[in-house]
Amino acid sequence: MTIQYLATCLLLPFVAAVVKPYRFTMPKMGSPFIITIYSDDSLKAEMAATAAFKQVDTLNMIFSDYTDSSELSALNRSSGSKKYMPVSPHLYNILQQSLNAARTSKGSFDITIGPAVKLWRKARKTHTFPDSMQLREALQHCGYRYIHINRKLHGVQLQQPGMQLDLGGIAKGYAAQHVVNYLKAQGFPYTMADAGGDLATGDAPPGKQGWHIGINEPEQTEELLPGLVQLHNKAIATSGDVYQYVLHNGIKYSHIINPATGMGVTFQRNVTVIANDGATADWLATACSILPIPQAQQLIAGMPGSALLITELKDGHMIRFSSPNFKNYEAK
């Protein structure tokens, strides 16, 4: 019996620990933020998620235009001062990405649309349609060409007085990607971060080909399209108007603003984009919500590693458009 007991004890350290998924949710950046971690230790997974949520809080205090004390708000207050304001590495990086996105999309994605966004936020709260004269005035303070970045100073100048940057179309994707990168660096490669529908994925979970993700039907909060997508080390974002919109004379105006007109888009459309990182997926989904479908397809075709799915309700019928490579990400 003694020999048998010793043999059992010697074997115990070599028993493989079971890797399980652990899911953590907290309200962050105005919506539920979900972190999924595969780990063989629930306590370590919880500690890692707690640290990751603190990273998100830090990013929110940099990127938020709702908080007067945020770094972005301070930069906005400097508009028209003709000074380059030193900015943190995260704000510098996201502004560089945003400018590249504006150029690549020919202005269909533009973070300087903040003055118009604020009018539409007020309209949603008061259930009144934005005043056309106020919109015209707001657009005079918009234009990504008025953002100047000085690499030597690591600073940013907002040329036009009254400029208001709004990172709503890129910040959540950036945050989701940052969380995945952070957790990988902490020794958790099998992770997924969902920032209110902007998802970034790490390595495929053990024994699986990827993370299985569903896509909402247009105008639906619960109903999913048939089939799932399967991703690893990719990001996915979906834009639509199911939650935030203004209804005026029977027309639904989305919270997604066309920088060319200052108006909310009126397509009853869901746009899903797969890309190499969260920020790119986020801004592409916004741009493709504004562009006509042929131009959206052309934009995606010029972005290596990206894929597009558009589902649109038109005259009571659902129409589907997808880039040729979208099927490569469909779960088998």
C-alpha positions as CSV (number, residue, x, y, z in Angstrom):
1,M,0.0,0.0,0.0
2,T,2.9,2.3,0.8
3,I,4.4,1.8,-2.6
4,Q,1.1,2.4,-4.3
5,Y,0.5,5.6,-2.4
6,L,4.0,6.9,-3.3
7,A,3.4,6.2,-6.9
8,T,0.2,8.1,-6.9
9,C,1.8,11.1,-5.2
10,L,4.6,11.1,-7.8
11,L,2.1,11.1,-10.6
12,L,0.0,13.9,-9.3
13,P,2.3,16.8,-10.4
14,F,2.2,15.5,-14.0
15,V,-1.6,15.6,-14.3
16,A,-2.5,18.2,-17.0
17,A,-4.5,21.1,-15.7
18,V,-7.9,21.7,-17.4
19,V,-8.0,24.9,-19.5
20,K,-11.4,26.5,-19.3
21,P,-13.0,29.8,-20.6
22,Y,-13.7,32.5,-18.0
23,R,-15.9,35.4,-18.8
24,F,-15.8,38.8,-17.2
25,T,-18.2,41.7,-17.8
26,M,-18.1,45.3,-16.7
27,P,-19.6,48.6,-18.0
28,K,-16.9,50.5,-19.8
29,M,-16.9,53.2,-22.4
30,G,-20.6,53.5,-22.3
31,S,-21.5,49.8,-22.9
32,P,-20.9,46.3,-21.6
33,F,-17.2,45.3,-22.0
34,I,-16.7,41.6,-22.0
35,I,-13.3,39.8,-21.6
36,T,-13.0,36.1,-22.2
37,I,-9.9,34.3,-21.1
38,Y,-9.0,30.6,-21.4
39,S,-6.9,29.6,-18.4
40,D,-6.1,26.6,-16.1
41,D,-6.4,28.9,-13.1
42,S,-9.6,30.9,-12.4
43,L,-7.9,33.2,-9.9
44,K,-5.1,34.2,-12.3
45,A,-7.7,34.7,-15.0
46,E,-9.7,37.0,-12.7
47,M,-6.6,39.0,-11.7
48,A,-5.7,39.4,-15.4
49,A,-9.2,40.6,-16.3
50,T,-9.2,43.1,-13.5
51,A,-5.9,44.5,-14.7
52,A,-7.2,44.6,-18.2
53,F,-10.3,46.6,-17.2
54,K,-8.0,49.1,-15.5
55,Q,-6.3,49.5,-18.9
56,V,-9.7,50.3,-20.4
57,D,-10.3,52.9,-17.7
58,T,-7.0,54.5,-18.6
59,L,-7.9,54.6,-22.3
60,N,-11.3,56.0,-21.6
61,M,-9.8,58.9,-19.6
62,I,-7.7,59.6,-22.7
63,F,-10.3,59.2,-25.5
64,S,-13.6,60.2,-24.0
65,D,-15.3,63.4,-25.2
66,Y,-18.0,63.0,-22.5
67,T,-15.5,63.8,-19.7
68,D,-14.2,67.3,-19.4
69,S,-11.1,66.0,-17.6
70,S,-10.1,63.6,-20.4
71,E,-7.0,64.2,-22.5
72,L,-9.1,64.5,-25.7
73,S,-11.3,67.2,-24.1
74,A,-8.2,69.2,-23.2
75,L,-6.9,68.9,-26.8
76,N,-10.3,70.0,-28.1
77,R,-10.2,73.1,-25.9
78,S,-6.9,74.0,-27.5
79,S,-8.4,74.3,-31.0
80,G,-7.5,77.5,-32.8
81,S,-4.6,78.3,-30.4
82,K,-2.0,77.7,-33.1
83,K,-0.1,75.6,-30.6
84,Y,1.1,72.0,-30.8
85,M,-0.2,70.2,-27.7
86,P,2.0,67.3,-26.4
87,V,-0.1,64.1,-26.2
88,S,0.2,60.7,-24.6
89,P,1.4,57.7,-26.8
90,H,-2.2,56.3,-27.0
91,L,-3.8,59.5,-28.1
92,Y,-0.9,60.1,-30.6
93,N,-1.3,56.6,-32.0
94,I,-5.1,56.7,-32.4
95,L,-5.0,60.2,-34.0
96,Q,-2.4,58.9,-36.5
97,Q,-4.6,55.9,-37.3
98,S,-7.6,58.2,-37.6
99,L,-5.9,60.5,-40.0
100,N,-4.7,57.6,-42.1
101,A,-8.3,56.3,-42.1
102,A,-9.7,59.6,-43.2
103,R,-7.3,59.8,-46.1
104,T,-7.9,56.2,-47.1
105,S,-11.7,56.5,-47.0
106,K,-11.6,59.9,-48.7
107,G,-13.2,61.6,-45.8
108,S,-16.1,59.1,-45.2
109,F,-14.5,58.5,-41.8
110,D,-13.6,61.8,-40.1
111,I,-13.1,62.2,-36.3
112,T,-13.5,66.0,-36.6
113,I,-17.2,65.6,-37.0
114,G,-17.7,66.2,-33.3
115,P,-19.6,69.5,-33.5
116,A,-22.3,67.8,-35.7
117,V,-22.3,64.7,-33.4
118,K,-23.1,66.8,-30.4
119,L,-26.2,68.3,-32.2
120,W,-27.4,64.8,-33.0
121,R,-26.9,63.6,-29.4
122,K,-29.0,66.5,-28.2
123,A,-31.6,65.6,-30.9
124,R,-31.9,62.0,-29.6
125,K,-32.3,63.2,-26.0
126,T,-34.9,65.8,-26.8
127,H,-36.6,63.9,-29.7
128,T,-36.3,67.0,-31.9
129,F,-34.7,67.1,-35.3
130,P,-31.4,69.0,-35.6
131,D,-31.7,72.6,-36.8
132,S,-30.3,72.9,-40.4
133,M,-28.6,76.3,-39.7
134,Q,-26.9,74.8,-36.6
135,L,-25.7,71.9,-38.7
136,R,-24.2,74.2,-41.4
137,E,-22.4,76.1,-38.7
138,A,-21.1,72.9,-37.1
139,L,-19.7,71.7,-40.4
140,Q,-17.6,74.9,-40.7
141,H,-15.5,73.6,-37.7
142,C,-15.0,70.1,-39.2
143,G,-12.4,68.7,-41.6
144,Y,-9.6,66.2,-40.9
145,R,-7.2,68.4,-42.9
146,Y,-7.2,70.8,-40.0
147,I,-5.5,68.3,-37.7
148,H,-1.7,68.7,-37.8
149,I,0.7,66.2,-36.1
150,N,4.3,67.1,-35.2
151,R,6.3,63.9,-34.9
152,K,9.3,65.6,-33.3
153,L,7.2,67.3,-30.6
154,H,4.9,64.3,-30.4
155,G,2.2,67.0,-30.5
156,V,-1.1,67.8,-32.1
157,Q,-2.5,71.1,-33.4
158,L,-6.2,71.7,-34.2
159,Q,-6.1,74.5,-36.6
160,Q,-9.7,75.6,-36.7
161,P,-11.3,77.3,-33.7
162,G,-14.2,75.3,-32.3
163,M,-13.0,71.9,-33.5
164,Q,-14.2,68.9,-31.5
165,L,-12.7,65.5,-32.2
166,D,-14.9,62.5,-31.6
167,L,-13.3,59.1,-31.4
168,G,-16.6,57.2,-31.2
169,G,-16.0,55.3,-34.5
170,I,-12.6,53.9,-33.6
171,A,-11.9,54.1,-29.8
172,K,-13.8,50.9,-28.8
173,G,-12.1,48.8,-31.4
174,Y,-8.7,50.3,-30.3
175,A,-9.5,49.4,-26.7
176,A,-10.6,45.8,-27.5
177,Q,-7.3,45.3,-29.4
178,H,-5.3,46.8,-26.6
179,V,-6.8,44.4,-24.1
180,V,-6.1,41.4,-26.3
181,N,-2.5,42.6,-26.8
182,Y,-2.1,43.3,-23.1
183,L,-3.4,39.9,-22.0
184,K,-1.2,38.1,-24.5
185,A,1.8,39.9,-23.0
186,Q,0.7,38.7,-19.6
187,G,0.7,35.1,-20.7
188,F,-2.9,34.6,-21.8
189,P,-2.9,34.0,-25.6
190,Y,-6.4,32.6,-25.7
191,T,-8.5,35.8,-25.2
192,M,-11.3,37.8,-26.8
193,A,-12.4,41.3,-25.9
194,D,-15.8,42.6,-26.8
195,A,-16.2,46.4,-26.4
196,G,-19.9,46.8,-27.0
197,G,-19.8,44.9,-30.3
198,D,-16.3,45.8,-31.4
199,L,-14.4,42.5,-30.9
200,A,-10.7,41.6,-31.0
201,T,-9.6,38.0,-30.8
202,G,-6.3,36.3,-29.7
203,D,-5.2,32.8,-30.5
204,A,-7.8,30.2,-31.2
205,P,-9.1,28.5,-28.0
206,P,-7.4,25.1,-27.3
207,G,-8.8,22.4,-29.5
208,K,-10.7,24.8,-31.7
209,Q,-10.2,26.4,-35.1
210,G,-11.2,29.9,-33.9
211,W,-13.7,32.0,-31.9
212,H,-17.3,31.5,-33.1
213,I,-19.1,34.9,-33.4
214,G,-22.7,35.7,-34.4
215,I,-23.8,38.7,-36.4
216,N,-27.1,40.5,-35.7
217,E,-29.8,40.9,-38.4
218,P,-30.5,44.5,-39.4
219,E,-32.8,46.3,-37.0
220,Q,-32.7,43.4,-34.5
221,T,-31.1,43.3,-31.0
222,E,-31.4,39.5,-30.5
223,E,-31.9,37.8,-33.8
224,L,-28.7,36.6,-35.5
225,L,-28.0,35.9,-39.2
226,P,-27.7,32.2,-40.1
227,G,-24.2,30.9,-39.6
228,L,-21.3,32.1,-37.6
229,V,-17.9,33.6,-38.4
230,Q,-14.7,31.9,-37.1
231,L,-11.8,34.1,-36.2
232,H,-8.4,34.1,-34.5
233,N,-6.0,37.0,-34.2
234,K,-8.5,39.1,-36.1
235,A,-11.0,41.7,-35.2
236,I,-14.7,42.2,-36.2
237,A,-17.0,45.2,-35.8
238,T,-20.7,45.7,-36.7
239,S,-22.4,49.1,-37.2
240,G,-26.1,49.7,-37.3
241,D,-28.9,52.0,-36.1
242,V,-30.9,49.6,-33.9
243,Y,-30.1,51.4,-30.7
244,Q,-29.3,55.1,-31.5
245,Y,-31.3,57.0,-34.0
246,V,-33.7,59.9,-34.6
247,L,-37.1,59.3,-36.2
248,H,-38.3,62.3,-38.2
249,N,-41.3,62.3,-40.7
250,G,-41.1,58.5,-40.8
251,I,-37.4,58.4,-41.7
252,K,-34.9,56.8,-39.3
253,Y,-31.6,58.9,-39.0
254,S,-28.7,56.9,-37.6
255,H,-26.2,58.1,-35.0
256,I,-23.6,57.5,-37.7
257,I,-23.0,60.9,-39.3
258,N,-22.0,61.5,-42.9
259,P,-19.1,64.0,-42.7
260,A,-20.0,65.5,-46.1
261,T,-23.5,66.5,-45.0
262,G,-23.6,66.4,-41.2
263,M,-26.7,64.2,-41.5
264,G,-27.3,60.8,-39.9
265,V,-27.3,58.1,-42.5
266,T,-30.7,56.7,-43.4
267,F,-29.8,53.2,-44.7
268,Q,-31.4,50.4,-42.7
269,R,-28.2,48.6,-42.9
270,N,-25.9,46.5,-40.8
271,V,-22.2,46.6,-41.8
272,T,-19.8,44.0,-40.5
273,V,-16.1,44.3,-41.1
274,I,-13.3,41.8,-40.3
275,A,-9.8,43.3,-40.2
276,N,-6.4,42.6,-38.8
277,D,-6.9,44.8,-35.7
278,G,-9.8,46.3,-33.7
279,A,-9.3,50.0,-34.6
280,T,-9.2,49.2,-38.3
281,A,-12.4,47.0,-38.1
282,D,-14.1,49.8,-36.1
283,W,-13.4,52.7,-38.5
284,L,-14.0,50.6,-41.6
285,A,-17.5,49.6,-40.3
286,T,-18.3,53.3,-39.8
287,A,-17.0,54.3,-43.2
288,C,-18.8,51.5,-45.0
289,S,-22.0,52.5,-43.2
290,I,-21.8,55.9,-45.0
291,L,-20.5,54.9,-48.4
292,P,-22.6,53.5,-51.3
293,I,-22.1,49.8,-51.5
294,P,-19.8,49.7,-54.6
295,Q,-17.5,52.3,-52.9
296,A,-17.6,50.3,-49.6
297,Q,-16.5,47.2,-51.5
298,Q,-13.7,49.1,-53.2
299,L,-12.5,50.5,-49.9
300,I,-12.4,47.0,-48.4
301,A,-10.6,45.6,-51.4
302,G,-7.7,48.0,-50.8
303,M,-7.3,46.9,-47.1
304,P,-5.3,43.7,-46.9
305,G,-6.8,41.1,-44.6
306,S,-10.2,42.8,-44.4
307,A,-13.6,41.4,-45.4
308,L,-17.1,43.0,-45.6
309,L,-20.7,41.9,-45.1
310,I,-23.6,44.3,-45.6
311,T,-27.1,43.3,-44.8
312,E,-29.7,45.9,-45.7
313,L,-33.5,46.1,-45.4
314,K,-34.9,47.6,-48.6
315,D,-38.6,47.7,-49.4
316,G,-39.2,45.1,-46.7
317,H,-36.7,42.7,-48.1
318,M,-33.2,41.9,-46.8
319,I,-30.4,42.3,-49.3
320,R,-27.0,40.8,-48.6
321,F,-23.7,42.0,-50.1
322,S,-20.3,40.6,-49.2
323,S,-16.7,40.8,-50.3
324,P,-15.4,37.7,-52.1
325,N,-13.2,36.7,-49.2
326,F,-15.9,36.9,-46.5
327,K,-16.8,33.3,-47.0
328,N,-13.2,32.4,-45.9
329,Y,-14.2,33.4,-42.3
330,E,-17.5,31.5,-42.2
331,A,-17.5,28.7,-39.6
332,K,-17.7,25.3,-41.3
